Amino acid sequence: MLEEALRFAETNKEAALDQLKAFLRIPSISTLPDNKQDVHRAAEFLRDELLRVGMENVQVIETSGHPLVYADFLHAPGRPTILCYGHYDVQPPDPLEEWISPPFEPEVRNGNVYARGAVDDKGQLWMHVKALEALLQTGKPLPVNVRLIAEGEEEVGGEAIAAYLRKHPESLSADVALVSDTDMFAPGLPTLCVGLRGMIYTEIEVRGARTDLHSGIYGGAAPNPFFALAQILARLKDEDGRILIPGLLDGVEAPTEAELAAWKALPFNEETYREHEVGSTELVGEPGFSVLERVWSRPTLEIHGMPGGFIGAGAKTVIPAKAVAKVSMRLVPGMEPQRTFEQLRSYVAQITPRGVTCEVRLIHSGEPVVVGTENPFVQSATEAMREVFGRETVFVRGGGSIPIVGEFQRYLKIPTLLMGFGLPDDNLHAPNEKFHLANFYHGIESIVRFVVLAGK
């Protein structure tokens, strides 16, 4: 079965790429209301392809938001069940003027396919579809049971799939989840991500007067919410980057000595990272921790935007009635989203200046996760990738958050394999997003091999 499936994948590379291009042409931007029908069209495209390759019980599941797409092939009694997950929604492509080719007109250049969603996550989801097609077309029984669930809201918090999972956990029951939505640490280096930070995304709103006020008439007496908000934000972290919220680090689980030793052995150059990935004059963060520790195993607090007041051309001397900051925190093992949110809200209440009121709202959240490398599915994935790339697989953590991974852990009680094939320079969420085509094809082969090995 394995060799036949691999031959099919090899001889159908061009077809797989053409189908991916068709998928990428659909502007399934989940955060923009004007693209709602495009998101639905992408779900229908995925449904039709899953039917075509031979998956069963294929359906588009409507939700209060964007739809889910489900399929399964459950004909291996007594064997493990793999739950494949991906998302078909994408980020907005702005700023458009920075794209070399239009974001929804896929173009192949220098061995990469360029388009919004190429690597995050349509291209990596498509690897799963093509791997399943290669296995199913052999006509032989799959060595494992397979379920596949894809969502259209990952880029806006994943509320619909979380609600569905809480209500129907039995419909997604499995022994392991397989997710391809992460990067390889370096080109040609097979990588399994065995941990992700969780997150809380919040809004901090400060209110002063009942309405906007003329600064000439009321300035000096009326409180200014922007000053109050700036004072609050400035007291959340010290000058060295330490988060000042009391009790935040209580119970935080540090990486093991083996993990730290493995991270030190990775081909990582701090100066290259600063210059080519970050692009700043220097790196910042908590003293006493390496860069990889800071981005993989330490909590963060970041400010993403401060809407409010007058920001148009010209001048308007107004004291705004309110000011808002969008603030997120990344969480590590030992931190629980709701508890962390309560700690943030309580601390903000303590440091709110007089003359204003302050509300902290939780927008969405996700659990941090870590998977032990001794897990047998991790070992199967490690072997599969070693066979494809001819190198030992490295284990890393990811600094980002994939909300559904924590939900799988909480409601299905299963580990998640983060077998990603992106590269650090793939520009996910940025102009000129790309997916290296060699990794696309290697990903299909790796998933085929993993499915076969997991059934042994």
Buried (B, 14 or more C-beta within 10 A) or exposed (E): BBEBBBEBBEEBBEEBBEBBBEBBBBBBBBBEEEBBEBBBBBBEBBBEBBEEBBBEEBEBBEBEBBBBBBBBBBEBEEBBBBBBBBBBBBBBBEEEEEBEEBBBEBBBEEEBBBBBBBBBBBBBBBBBBBBBBBBBBBEEEBBBBBBBBBBBBBBBBBBBBBBBBEEEBEBBBBBBBBBBBBBBBEEEBBBBBBBBBBBBBBBBBBBBBEEBBEBEEBEEEBBBBBBBBBBBBEBBBEEEBBBEBEEBBEEBEEBEEEBBEBBEEBEBEEEEBBEEEEEEEEEEBBEEBBBBBBBBBBBBBEBEEBEBBEEEEEEEEBBBBBBBBBBBBBBBBEBBBEBBBEBBBEBBEEBBBEBBBBBBEBBBBBBBBBBEBEBEBBBBBBBBBBBBBEEEBBBBBBBBBBBBBBBBBBBBEBBBBBBBBBBBBBBBEBBBBBBBBEBBBBBBBBBBBBBBBBBE
